[in-house]
């Protein structure tokens, strides 16, 4: 799973840069018309934050093989897809109902951080 989360982190990081740049340059007029520039930027920001979390899960999994960091990584990946994905869709379509699933992604982020905390807490390190 170590390699999976490291690769997932590189892919989501690449996509965050590409999506962010496209939003800033190619979609600015549409996002401004929908008054969703902030929504789009929030989606990119949280994708980036959790890209770093995915990379951390990969590194921690490699260093501390006795711990089970995989559920945190899956939560971060699912959170990126649902939280950021729903905000991207909301910003592009301006269909407010799409924001209804955003909190599910936020909950996945929280569960991922809580799982990460628990696994680190249980480690026999100082």
Secondary structure, DSSP 8 states (H G I E B T S, - for coil): -HHHHHHHHHHHHHHHHHHHHHHHHTSHHHHHHTT-HHHHHHHHHHHHHHHHHHHHHHHHHHH-TTS--HHHHHHHHHHIIIIIHHHHHHHHH--GGGGGGHHHHHHHHHHHHHHHHHHHHHSS--
